[in-house]
Amino acid sequence: MASARVDWRASLSLVGSVLKYLSVPLLFPLGVAVYFSEDILAFAAVVAVTLTLGFGLERLDPDPDIGIREGFLMVAVTWLAVALVGTLPYVIAGAGTASTLAHPVNALFESMSGFTTTGATVMGSIGLEQHSHALLLWRQLTQWLGGMGIVVLAVAILPELSVGGAQLMDAEAPGPGIEKLTPRIAQTARVLWLVYLGFTVVEFLLLYTAHLAGLAPNMGLYNAVLHPLTTLPTGGFSPEARSIEAFSATVQWLIIPFMVVAGTNFALFWGALTDGPSRLLEDAEFRYYTGLLGVGTALVAGLLYGGVGVGLAELPVAVAPIPGELEDALRHGAFQAVSIVTTTGYASMDFNTWSGASQSVLLVALFLGGSAGSTGGAIKMVRTLVIVKAVKRELFTTVHPEAVSPVRLGGRALDETAVRGIFSFTLLYVVIFVVGVAVLAVDASRAAETIPLFDIVSATAATLGNVGPGFGVVGPMNSYIPFTDLSKLVMVFLMWVGRLEILPVFVLLTRAYWRS
């Protein structure tokens, strides 16, 4: 009989290392809790639990040596483990209150949404207002940590992982693979974190400077700190119930370029710093990505400018874009197109009030995602680009069957195995999406919930693609609270597999993975 070939003790030992170091960022909300004298015991208890679990799991294998199989297991379990630990502050702080987060399923949903940078929430306007500064900071931090990846952090602090570390990076990095910037995987992880941190600090400085200059009245120090924590990870959580609509036009314009940055391959920025800005323009995926952002902006802005993009009667005059007002149309069109394509999920206004044409553009955008090596979710730009090229190749070879025409990306011929892998991933993504819609629809019918099918479709796409808001009951100013606990758990699974690019999770379900 074939024996198991996965060293699960080594995998769980590394999960313990991640949990141990997760206690460090937990100290920030603990400090805020002490400063405001709120939820101190909740965060002190979570720090203690996290350290205990971390050291306990590390003892399973004090000197772990992992390969590809152990790497996949470690990646998948890490995301579950950090989400479960992230649930504790919500449950403990919400105990004895009317908070929806006191319910463990709701807390798990919020935590998984944070660490997977989805941005879907079960907290409405009342839920945001009743929680402490410390808990809201933790909510933002979960997205910032998840943005570049808890697994990348583990690689950075565990440089002894050479082959295993490289496998982890490949499994976590959004897209088919991430360019190795430096010879050592730990150095690569540090470079990516440096770029990530740098953009976060720059956004904070710009937002707070705008506030000091009187251009962003509501963007005080607290908001200026918290919003960059969810912009760069393409997360979309905001301590404001109305998202970015709560701020001035200046703030909305300032956030747009940082969402574009967050949806770009971070490796390109390091290349631009070392080789010059031309590195960006030479990248085929970057040109395709910015081109689609331009097309999406033009379509939505054109509809708004023409007065057919939004139901004006449903919005206050101060909020609604006025037909013929170019700045309004461009700002809201650019903001929402970029926010949805990059899977950030911020909202400059309630696009639930938009026309069917405008919503259709955003529905398509739910599936696109950012670039490979970005913090965005969904299918990813490079995959759709390769699919477009492969379809063009098939049309050409149909007319010229004798021709040898490889699929090229950036002047390089792609291996046919990679092309087939992209088609397989995309097909699997669509199948999971369809099954998710069916399960949520059946569960809503069973529970006698009156949730329209279009809302369920958008909720499935938004959670699997790690986008966050959808349409209708899950619109940008609403929440996922109307769904049953079972449906929320299904969407927790969708967020988990979507963030990990599906395969690292599904490969664990195969017999071949566990047996020789």
KOLFI-777084 format. One record per residue: residue in three letters; x, y, z of N, C-alpha, C, O, CB in turn. Coordinates in steps of 0.1 Angstrom, whole numbers, plus 5000, padded with zeros to 4 digits. Glycine has a CB too. Layout:
N
ALAXYZXYZXYZXYZXYZ...
This chain:
516
MET500949885000500050005000500950125000501950135007499050005012ALA500550224992501350354991501150425004500150435010500850434979SER502250485008502250565021502150715019502450755008503550525029ALA501750785029501650925028503050985026503950945033500950995040ARG503151085017504451145014504551295018505451365014504751125000VAL503551345026503551485030504051495044503451425053502151545028ASP505051565047505451595061504651705067505051815067507051625061TRP503451665072502551765077503051835089502651945092501251705080ARG503951765097504451825109505351945105505352055112505351725117ALA506151935094506952045090506152165085506452275088507951995079SER505052125078504152235073503552315085503452435085503052175064LEU502952235095502352305106503352375115502952475121501552195114SER504552325115505552405122505852535116506052635124506952325122LEU505852545103505952675097504752765098504852885099506252655082VAL503552705099502352775102502452835116502052955118501052685101GLY503052765125503252815138504252935138504053025146503852705147SER505252935130506153045129505453175124505653285129507353015119VAL504553155114503753265109502853325121502753445122502853225097LEU502153235128501353275139502153355150501653455155500553165145LYS503253295153504153365163504453505159504453595167505453285164TYR504853525146505153665142503953745139504053875139505953655129LEU502753685138501453765137501153835150500453935149500353665133SER501753795161501553865173502153995173501754085181502053775185VAL503154025165503854155164502854265159502654365166505054145155PRO502254245147501254355143500054365153499454465153500754325129LEU499754255160498654265170498954365181498054415188498354125176LEU500254395183500654495193500154635190499954715199502154485195PHE500054665177499554795173498154825178497954925184499654815158PRO497154745175495854765180495854755195494954825202494854675174LEU496654675201496754665216497154805221496654845231497654555220GLY498154865215498654995219497555095218497355185227499855035211VAL496755095207495655185205494555165216493955255221495055175191ALA494355035219493354995229493755055243492955105250493154845230VAL495055045246495555105259495355255258494955315268496955065261TYR495655325247495555465246494155515248493955615255496155515233PHE493155445242491755485243491055415254489855445257491055465230SER491755325262491155255272489855175268488755185273490755345284GLU490055095257488955025251489454895245490454885239488255105240ASP488754785248489054645243490554605246491154535239488854645228ILE491054645258492454615262492554465264493454395258492854685274LEU491654405272491654265275491454175262492054065261490554225285ALA490654225253490454145241491754125233492054015229489354215232PHE492454235231493654225223494854165231495654095225494054365218ALA494854185244495854115252495653965252496653895251495854165267ALA494453925252494153775252494553715238495053605238492653755255VAL494253795228494553745214496053735212496553635206493853835203VAL496753825217498253825216498753695223499653625218498953945222ALA498253675235498653555243498253425236499153335235498053555257VAL497053415230496653295223497553275211497953165208495153305219THR497753385203498553365191499953325194500453235187498653505184LEU500653375204501953335208501953185212502853105209502553415219THR500953145220500853005225500752915214501452805213499752995235LEU499752945204499552855193500852845184501252745179498352905184GLY501452965182502652975174503752885179504352805172503053115172PHE504152905192505252825197504852675198505752595197505552885211GLY503552655201503152515202503252435189503752325189501752505207LEU502852505178502952435165504452425160504752325154502152515154GLU505252525164506652515160507352395166508252345160507352645165ARG506852355178507552235185507252105177507952005180506952235199LEU506252105168506051985161507251935152507451825150504851995151ASP508052035148509252005140510152125141510052225134508851985125PRO511052125151511952235154512852275142513252395141512752215166ASP513152185133513952215121513252165109513652065103515352145123PRO512252235104511452195093512252195080512952295077510152275092ASP512052095072512552095058511452055049510951945049513751985057ILE511052155041509852135033510152135018511052195013508752235036GLY509252065011509352064996508052114990507352184997509651914991ILE507852074978506652134971505352094978504452174980506652084956ARG505251964982503951924988503751995001502652045004503951774990GLU504751995009504652065022504352215020503652275028505852045031GLY504952275010504652415007503252445004502652545009505552454995PHE502552354996501152374993500352365006499452445008500652274983LEU500652265014499852245027500052365036499152415042500252115034MET501352415037501652525046500852655041500352725049503152555046VAL500852675028500152795022498652795026498152885031500352805007ALA498052685023496552665025496252685039495252755043496052535019VAL496952615048496652615062496952745068496252785078497352495070THR497952815064498352945069497153045068496853115078499553005062TRP496553045056495453145054494253115063493653205068495053145040LEU494052985065492952945074493352985089492453035096492652795073ALA494552955092494952975106494953125110494453165120496352925108VAL495453215101495453355104494053415104493753505112496353435094ALA493153355095491853405095491053365108490353445114491053345083LEU491353245113490753205126491253285137490453325146491053055128VAL492553305138493053395148492553535147492253595157494653395148GLY492453585135491853715133490453725137489953845139492053755118THR489753615138488353615142488253655157487253715161487753485140LEU489253615165489153635180488853775184488053795193490353575186PRO489553875179489354015184487854055182487254125190490254105177TYR487254015171485954055168484953985178484054055183485554005153VAL485153855180484253785189484353825203483353855210484553635188ILE485653845208485853885222485354025225484654055235487353865226ALA485754115215485354255217483854275216483254365222486054345207GLY483254185207481754205205480954135215479654145215481454155191ALA481554045224480753975233479954065243480454165248481653885242GLY478654035244477854115253477354245247476654325254478554145265THR477554265234477054375227476154335216475854215214478254465221ALA475554435209474654405198475354395185474754385175473554515197SER476754385186477554375174477254245166477154145172479054385177THR477154265153476954145144478254055145478153935142476654185130LEU479354115148480654035149480753955161481753875162481754135148ALA479853965171479853875182479553735178479853635185478953925193HIS478853715167478553585161479753525154480353595145477353595151PRO480253405158481453355152481553345137482553375131481753215158VAL480353315131480353305116480553435110481353455100479053245111ASN479953535115480153675110481553725112482153785104479153775117ALA482153685124483453725127484453665118485453725113483853695142LEU484253535115485153455106485053515092486053535085484753315105PHE483753555088483553615074484353745073485053765063482053645072GLU484353825084485053955083486553935083487254005077484554045095SER486953835091488453815092488953755079490053805074488753715104MET488253655073488753605061488653705050489553715041487853475057SER487653785050487553895040488753995041489254045032486253975042GLY489154015054490354105056491654045051492354105043490454135071PHE491953925056493253865052493353825037494453815032493453735061THR492253795031492253775017492053895008492053894996491153675013THR492054015015491854145009490654155000490654224990493054175001THR489554085005488354084997487554214999487154284990487453965001GLY487354255012486654375015485154355016484454455019486854475004ALA484654235015483254205018483054225033483854175040482754065013THR481854275037481754305051480354265056479354265048481954445054VAL480254235069478954215075478654325085477654325092478854075083MET479454435084479254545093478554665085479154715075480654595098GLY477454705090476754815084477254945090478254945097475254805085SER476555055088476955185093476955185109477855235115476055295088ILE475955115115475855105129476955025135477555055145474455055134GLY477254915127478354825132479754895132480554865141478454705123LEU479954985122481255055122481355155134482355175140481455125109GLU480255225136480255335146480355285160480955355169479055415145GLN479855155163479855115177481155045181481355015193478755015179HIS482055025172483354955175484455045178484455165174483754855164SER485454995186486555075191487555105180487555045169487255005202HIS488355215183489455245174490355125172490855105161490255365179ALA490655055182491554945182491054835172491754775164491854885195LEU489754805173489154695165489154735150489454655142487754665170LEU488854865148488854915134490254915128490454885116488155045133LEU491254945137492654945132493054795128493654775118493554995142TRP492554705137492854565134492254515121492854445113492354475146ARG491054565119490254535106491054585094491154515084488854595106GLN491654705095492454755084493754675083494254645071492754905086LEU494354645094495654575094495554435087496554395081496254565108THR494454365089494354235083494454245068495054155062492954175087GLN493954355062494054365048495554405044496054355034493154465043TRP496154485052497454525048498454415049499354395040497954645057LEU498254325059499154205061498854105050499754045044498954145075GLY497554085047497253995036497554035022497753955013495753965037GLY497754175021498054225007499254165001499154104990498154375008MET500354175007501554125001501753975005502453894998502754195005GLY501053935016500953795019501653755032502853785034501553715008ILE500853695040501453635052502453535048503453515056500353565061VAL502253465037503253365033504553425029505653375032502753275022VAL504553545022505753615018506453655031507653655031505353735009LEU505653705041506353745053507053625059508153635065505253795063ALA506453505059507053385064508353355057509353315063506053275064VAL508353375044509553345036510653445040511853415040509253355021ALA510253575042511253675045511853645059513053675061510553815046ILE511153595068511653565082512153425083512753395094510653595092LEU512053345073512553205073513453185061513153105052511353105073PRO514553265060515453255048516053125046516553095035516453355049GLU516053025056516652895054515852815044516252715039516752825067LEU514552855041513752785031514252825017513952945013512252815033SER514952745010515452774997514452724986513652804980516852724994VAL514452594984513552534974512052554979511252594972513852384972GLY511852514992510552534998510052674997508952704994510552485012GLY510952765001510552915000510152954987509153024985511752995005ALA510852914976510552944963509152894959508352954952511552894953GLN508852774964507552714961506452794968505352814962507452564966LEU506652834980505652914987505453044980504253084978506152945001MET506453104975506353234968505553214955504653294952507653294965ASP505753104948505053084936503553054939502653094932505652964928ALA503352984950501952954953501153074958499953084955501852844964GLU501853164965501153284970501053394960499953464959501853334982ALA502053414952502053524943500953524933500753414926503453534935PRO500153624932498953624923499453604908500353684903498253754924GLY498953514901499253494887500153374885500453304895499953614882PRO500553344873501353224869502653224876503253114878501553224855GLY503253334880504553334887505053474889504553564882505553254879ILE505953494898506553624900507953624897508753524901506253664915GLU508453724891509853734887510753734899510453804909510053864878LYS511853664899512753664910513653784908514453784899513553524910LEU513553874918514354004916515753984921516654054916513654114924THR515953894931517253884937517553734938516653654937517353954950PRO518853694939519153554939518453474951518053364949520653534941ARG518353534962517753464974516253504975515853624974518453494986ILE515453404978514053424979513653524991512753594990513253294981ALA514453515002514253605013514453745009513753835013515153565025GLN515553775001515853904996514753954987514354074988517153904989THR514153864979513053904971511853954979511254054976512653794962ALA511553874989510453904998510654045004509754125005510253795008ARG511854065009512154195015512054315006511554415009513554195021VAL512454294993512354394983510854424981510454544980513054354970LEU510054324979508654344977507954414989507154504987507954214974TRP508354385001507754445012508254595013507454685017508154375025LEU509454625009509954755009509154844999508754955002511454765005VAL508954794987508154864977506754894982506155004981508154794964TYR506154784988504754794993504654895005503754975005504354654999LEU505654885014505654985025505855125020505255225025506654945035GLY506755145010506955275005505755344999505555455002508055264994PHE505055274991503755324985502755354996502055454995503255234975THR502655275006501755295017502055425024501155505027501755185027VAL503355455027503755575034503455695025503055805030505255565038VAL503755685012503555795003502055835003501755955003504055764989GLU501255735002499755765002499355835014498555935014498955634999PHE499855785026499555855038499955995038499156085042500155775050LEU501156025034501656165034500856255025500556365029503156165029LEU500456205013499556285004498256315010497756425009499456214991LEU497556205016496256225021496256325033495456415035495656095026TYR497256305042497356395054497756535050497256635056498256335064THR498556555040498956685035497756755029497556875031500056675024ALA496856685022495656735016494756785027494056885026494956635007HIS494756705038493856745050494456875056493656965059493856635060LEU495756885058496357005064496157125055496057235060497856985067ALA496057105042495957215033494457255031494157345024496457175019GLY493557185038492157225037491457165026490257205023491957365037LEU492057075018491457005006490756885010489956825001492556984996ALA490856835022490256705026489856715041490456665049491256585024PRO488756785043488256815057488156695066488456705078487056895057ASN487556585060487256465069488456375070488456275078486156395063MET489556405062490656315062491656355073492756405070491356315048GLY491256325086492156355097493256255098493456165089491456365110LEU494056255108495256165110494756025110495355935104495956195123TYR493655995117493155855119492855795105493255685102491955855128ASN492055875097491655825084492855815074492955725066490555905078ALA493755915076494955915067495855795069496555755060495656045069VAL495855745082496655625085495855495080496455415074496855615100LEU494555495082493855365080493555335065493555225061492555375087HIS493355445057492955415043494155355034493855275026492455535037PRO495355405036496455345028496655195032497155115024497755415031LEU496255155044496355015048495454925040495654805040496055005063THR494454985034493554895026493454935011492754875003492154905032THR494255045008494355074993495454984987495154924976494755224992LEU496654984992497754904986497454754986497954694976498954934994PRO496754704995496454554994495154534985494754414985496254495008THR494654634979493454624971492354564980491654464975493654544958GLY492254614992491254555001489954625002488854555000491854555015GLY489954755004488654825003487954855016486954925016487754764994PHE488454795028487754825040487954975043489055035040488354735052SER486955035049487055175053486355195067485355125069486455275043PRO486855275076486155295088484955385086484155405095487055365098GLU484755435074483655515070482555435064482855355054484055635061ALA481355445068480255355063479955385048479555295041478955385071ARG480255505044479955545030481255535022481355585011479455685029SER482255455026483455435019484155575015484155665023483255355007ILE484655585003485355704999484455814995484855924993486355674988GLU483155784994482155894992482155995003481756105001480755824990ALA482555945015482556035027483656145026483656235034482855955039PHE484456145016485556235015485456325002484556304994486956165015SER486356425002486256524991486756464978487256354977487056644994ALA486456534967486856494954488356484953488956404946486356594943THR489056574960490556564961491056434966491956374960491156674970VAL490456384976490856254982490556144972491356054970490056224995GLN489456144965489056044955490156044944490555934939487656064949TRP490556164939491556174928492856114933493556054926491656314923LEU493256144946494456104951494555954953495655894951494756164965ILE493455884956493455744958493455664945494055554945492155704966ILE492955714934492955644921494255594917494455474914492355734910PRO495355674916496655624912497255514921497955434916497655734911PHE496955524934497455414943496655284941497255184943497255464957MET495455294937494755164933495355114920495454984919493255194931VAL495755194911496355144899497755084903498054974897496655264889VAL498455144911499755094916499554954922500254864920500455184926ALA498454944931498254814938497854704929498154584932497154834948GLY497354734917496954634908498054604898497854524889495754674900THR499254664900500354644891501354544897501454534909501154774888ASN502054464889503054374894504154454902504854544896503754294882PHE504254434915505254504923506654484918507454574921505054464937ALA506954374912508254344907508654454897509854484895508454204901LEU507654504889507954604879508454734885509354804879506754624870PHE507954764896508354894903509854884907510554984905507554924915TRP510254774912511654754915512554764902513654814902511954624923GLY512054694892512754704879512754844873513854884868512054614869ALA511754924876511755064871512755144879513355234873510355124872LEU512855114892513855184900515355154896516155244896513655154915THR515555034892516854984889517255004874518455034871517054844893ASP516254984865516554994851515955114844516255134832516054864845GLY515155194851514555304845513055284843512555174842515155334832PRO512255394841510755384840510355314827509255264826510255524839SER511255304817510855234805510555084807509855024799512055234795ARG510955034819510754894822509254864823508754764819511354854836LEU508454964828507054954829506354944815505554854812506455074836LEU506755034806506155044793506554924784505854884774506555174786GLU507654854787508154744780507354614783507354514776509654714782ASP506654624795505954504799504554494792503754584793505754504814ALA504354374785503054364778501854354787500854414783503154234770GLU501954294798500854294807500454424813499254464814501054194819PHE501454514816501254644821500554724811499554804814502554714825ARG500954714798500254794787498854744786497954834784501054784774TYR498554614786497254564785496354604797495254644795497254404784TYR496954604809496254644821495854784821494654814823497154614833THR496754874818496455014818495455054806494655144807497655104816GLY495554974795494654994784493254954788492255034785495054914772LEU493054844795491754804799491154904810489954934810491754664805LEU492054954818491555054828491055184821490055244825492655094838GLY491755214810491355334802490055314795489155404795492455364792VAL489855194790488555154783487455154793486355214790488655024776GLY487655094805486555094815486255234820485055264822487055004827THR487255314822486955454826486155524816485255594819488255524829ALA486555514803485855584792484455544791483555624789486555564779LEU484155414792482755364791481855414802480855464800482755204791VAL482355404815481555444826481455594826480355644828482155394839ALA482555664824482455814824481555864813480855964815483855874823GLY481655794802480755834790479255824794478455914790481055764778LEU478955714800477555694804477055794814475955844814477355554810LEU477955824824477655924834477556064828476656144831478655924846TYR478456094819478456234813477256254804476656364803479756244805GLY476756144798475556154790474256144797473256164791475656044780GLY474356124810473156124819472455994819471255994823472256234814VAL472955894813472255764813472955664822472555544822472255704799GLY473955704830474655614838474155594852474555504859476055654839VAL473255694857472855684871471455744872471055834865473855764880GLY470655684881469355734884469455854893469455834905468455614890LEU469455964888469656084896468656114906468956164917469756214887ALA467356064904466356084914466556014927465956044937464956044908GLU467455914926467655834938468855884947469155834957467955694934LEU469455994942470656044949470456184953469856264946471856024941PRO471056224965471156364968471856444957472756394951471756394982VAL471456574955472056654945473556664947474356674938471456784944ALA473956674960475356694963476156574960477456584959475456734978VAL475556464959476356334957476256294942477256244937475756224965ALA475156314936474956264922475756334912475856464912473456264918PRO476356264903477056334892476056404883474956344879477956234883ILE476256524879475356594870475656574856476756594851475456754874PRO474656534848474856504833475556634827475056744829473556474826GLY476656604820477256714813478456774821479256854816476356824810GLU478556734834479656784842480856684841480756574846479256794858LEU481856724833482856634829483756594841484056474841483856714819GLU484056674850484856634862484156534870484856434874485256754870ASP482856544873482156444880482156314873482456214879480656494882ALA481856314860481756194853483156124852483256004854481256224839LEU484156194850485556134849485956084862486555974863486556244844ARG485656154873486156114886485455984890486055884894485856224897HIS484155984890483355864894483655744884483755634888481855894895GLY483655774871483955674862485355614864485455484864483855724848ALA486355694865487755644867487855574881488355464882488755754867PHE487255624891487355564904486755434905487355334909486655654915GLN485455414900484855284901485355184891485455064894483355304898ALA485755224879486455134870487755074876487954954875486655204856VAL488555164881489855124886489655044899490254934901490755244889SER488655084908488455014920487954864918488454774925487355084928ILE487054844908486554714906487554624898487754514902485254724898VAL488154684888489154604880490254554889490654444888489754684868THR490854644897491954604906491454524918492354484926492654734911THR490154504920489554434931489754504944489754444955490154294932THR489954644944490054714956488654724963488554694975490554854954GLY487654764956486354754962485854884969484854884975486254654972TYR486654994968486255124974485055174965484855124954487355224974ALA484355264970483255334963483255484965483355524976481855274967SER483255554954483155704955481655744955481355864958483855764943MET480755654952479355674953478655534953479255434950478855774942ASP477355534955476655414955476255374941475255424935475355424964PHE477055284935476755244921475555154920475255104909477955184915ASN474955124931473655054930472555134923471655084918473155014945THR472755264923471855364917472155384902471455454896471855494924TRP473155314897473555334883472655254874471955164879475055294881SER472655294862471855224852472355084849473455054853471755304839GLY471555004843471954864839473154864831473954774832470854794832ALA473354964822474454964813475754984821476754914819474355074802SER475755084830476955104838477254984847478454954849476755234847GLN476254924853476454814862476954694854477754614859475154774869SER476554684841477054574833478554584831479254484831476354564820VAL479054704829480554724827481254684840482254614839480854874824LEU480654724851481354684864481254534867482154474872480754754875LEU480154464862480054324864481054244856481654154862478654274859VAL481354294844482454234837483854254844484654164844482554284822ALA483954374849485254414856485454324868486654304872485154554860LEU484454274874484554184886485454064883486054004892483254134891PHE485554024871486253894867487753924863488453834862485553824857LEU488054054860489354074854490554064863491453994861489354214848GLY490554144874491554144884492854224880492854274869492054004886GLY493754234889495054304886496054224879495754114873495554354899SER497254274879498354204872498854084881498654084893499454304869ALA499654004874500353894882501453974890502054064886501053794872GLY501553924903502553994912501954114919502754184925503754024904SER500654144917500054254924499254194936499354074938499054324914THR498654284943497854234954496354214950495554174959497854334966GLY496054224938494654214933494254064932495053974933494554274920GLY492954044930492453904929491853874916492453924906491353884940ALA490853794915490153754903491053674893492053614898489553884895ILE490753674880491453584871492853634868493753554866490653574858LYS493053764868494353834865494453864850494053794841495453744870MET495053984849495254034835496053944826495753924814495954174836VAL497153894831498053814823497353694817497553644806499253764830ARG496453634825495653514820494753554809494653494798494853454831THR493953664811493053704800493853744788493353724776492153824805LEU495053804789495853844778496253724770496253724758497053924782VAL496753624777497153494771496053424764496153374753497853404781ILE494853434770493653364764493353444751493053374741492453374773VAL493353574751493053654739494053614728493653594716493153804742LYS495353604731496353574721496153434716496353404704497753594727ALA495853344725495653204721494453184712494453104702495453114733VAL493353254715492153254706492553314692492153254682491053334712LYS493353424692493753474679494653374671494553364659494553614681ARG495453304679496353204673495453094666495753044655497353144683GLU494453054674493552944668492852984656492652904646492552904679LEU492453114656491753164644492753164632492353134620491153304646PHE493953204635494953214624495253074619495353054606496253284629THR495552974628495852844623494752774617494952674609496452764635THR493452814619492352754612492452794598492052704589491052804618VAL492852914594492952954581494252904575494352874563492953104579HIS495352894583496652854578497052734587497952744595497752964579PRO496552614584496852494593498252454593498752384602495952384588GLU499052494582500452454582501352544590502552504592500852444567ALA500852654594501652754601501952704616501152644622500952884602VAL503152734620503552714634503552854641504452934638504952644635SER502652874650502453004655502353004671501252984676501153074649PRO503453014678503353004692502753124698502753234692504752984698VAL502153114710501653224717502753304723503553244731500553184728ARG502853434720503953514725503553614735502453674734504753584714LEU504353634745504053744756505353814758506353764763503553674769GLY505353944755506454024756507653984747508753994751506954024770GLY507253934735508353884726508853744729509653694722509453974726ARG508353684739508853544743507753444740506553464744509253544758ALA508053334734507153234731506853154744507753114751507753134720LEU505553134747505153064759505052914756504752874746503753114763ASP505452844766505352704766503852664765503052714772506052634778GLU503552564757502152524755501552464768500352474770502052414744THR502452414777501952364790501452484798500452474805503052294797ALA502152594797501652714805500352764799499452804807502752824804VAL500252764786498952804780497852714784496752764787499152814764ARG498052584783496952494788496652514802495552504806497452344785GLY497652544810497452564825496552684827495752684836498752584832ILE496752794819495952914820494552884817493552924823496553024812PHE494352814806492952774802492252684813491152694816492952704788SER493052594818492552504829492152584841491052564847493552394832PHE493052674845492652754857491452834854490552844863493852854860THR491352904843490152984840488852904839487852944844490353054826LEU488952784833487752694833487352654847486152664851488052574825LEU488352624855488052584869487452704877486552684885489352534876TYR487952824874487452944881485952964877485152994886488253064876VAL485652944864484252964860483352854866482252884870484152954845VAL483852734867483052624872482752644887481652634892483852484871ILE483752694895483552724909482552834910481752834919484952764916PHE482652934902481753054902480353004900479453044907482153154891VAL480152914890478752864887478252784898477052804902478752784874VAL479052694904478652614915478352704927477352674934479752504918GLY479152804929478952894940477552964939476852984949480052994941VAL477253014927475953074925474852984928473853024934475853124910ALA474952854923473852764925473652734940472552724944474252634917VAL474752714947474652684961474052794969473152774977476052654967LEU474452924966473953034973472453054970471653094978474753164970ALA472053034957470653044953469752944960468752974964470553034938VAL470252824960469452714967469352744982468252724987470152574964ASP470452784988470352815002469452935005468652935015471752845008ALA469453034997468553154999467153104997466253155005468953264989SER466853014987465452964985465052884997463952895002465352884972ARG465952805002465652715014465352795026464452765034466852625017ALA466052905028465852985040464753095037464553175046467153055044ALA464153095026463053185022463653335023462853425026461953175032GLU464853345019465453485018465153535004465353474994467053475020THR464653665003464353724991465553804985465553924985463053814992ILE466553724981467753784975467653764960467753644956469053724981PRO467553864952467553844937468753774932469853774937467453984930LEU468553694921469553614915470753704911471953664912469053534903PHE470453824905471553914901472453944913473653954911471054034894ASP471853964924472654004936473553884940474653894945471754044948ILE472953764939473753644943474853614933475953584937472753514943VAL474653644920475653634910476853724914477953694913475153664896SER476453854917477553954920478253924933479453944934476954094920ALA477453864943478153824955479153714953480153714959477053784966THR478753614945479653504942480953554935482053524939478953404934ALA480753644925481853694917482753784926483953774925481453774905ALA482153854935482853954944483653884954484753924958481954054950THR483153764959483953694970484953604964486153594969482953614978LEU484653534953485653444946486753534940487953494940484953364935GLY486453654935487453734929488053834939488953914935486853814918ASN487753824952488253904963488054054960488954134962489753874964VAL486954084954486554224951485954294963486254404966485654234939GLY484954234969484254284980482754324977481954234978484954414985PRO482454444973481054484970480554424957481354414948480954634970GLY479254404957478654364944477554454942477654574942478154214945PHE476354404938475154484935474054444944473954334950474854474920GLY473054534945471854504953472154494968472654594973471254374948VAL471754384974471854374989473354374993473654405004471254254993VAL474254344984475754344987476454464980477554454977476354214983GLY475654564977476254684971477254754980477454714991475154784967PRO477854864975478954924982478554994995479455005004479655024974MET477355024997476855095009476054995018475455035028476055215006ASN476054865014475254765021476254665027477454685028474254695012SER475754545031476654445037476154305033475054295027476754455052TYR476854205037476554065034475654005045475453875045477753985032ILE475254085054474454025066473153955062472753865070474154145075PRO472453985051471253915048471453775045470453695045470553985036PHE472653725041472853585038472853495051473153545062474153565030THR472453375049472453275060473853245064474853275057471653155056ASP474053185076475353135081475953045071477153045068475253075095LEU475152945065475752855056476252925043477352895039474652755052SER475453025038475953095026477253175030478153185021474853195022LYS477353225042478553305045479753215046480853245042478353375059LEU479553085051480652995052481052955038482252935035480252865060VAL480052935028480452915014481253025009482252995002479152885006MET480853145012481653265007483053275013483953325007480853395008VAL483153235026484453225032485353135024486553165022484353175047PHE484753015020485552925012485952984999487052964994484752795010LEU485053054993485253114980486453224981487253234973484053184974MET486353304992487453404994488753334996489753374991487153485006TRP488753225003490053145006490653094993491853114991489753035016VAL489853014986490352954974490753064963491653054955489452854968GLY489953174963490153274953491453344955492253374946489053374953ARG491753374968493053444972494253354969495253404965493053484986LEU494053224970495253134968495253074954495852974952495153024979GLU494553144945494653094931494152954929494552894919496053104926ILE493252914937492452784936493352664937493052574946491752784923LEU494352644929495052524928495752484941495652364944496152534917PRO496452574948497052524961496052464971496452384980497752644967VAL494752504970493752444979493252314973493152214980492652544981PHE492852314960492252204954493252084952492751964952491652234941VAL494552114951495452004950495451914963495851804962496852054947LEU495151984974495151904987493951804987493951714995494952004998LEU493051824978491851734978492051604969491251524968490651804973THR493251604962493551494953494251374961495051404970494351534941ARG493951254957494651134963496151144960496951104968494051004958ALA496451184947497851184943498751274952499951244954497951224929TYR498151374958498951464966499351394979500551414983498151594970TRP498551314984498851254997499551114996500051075006497551235005ARG499551054984500050924983501150924972501251014964499050824979SER502050834974503150824964502650764951503450744942504350734970
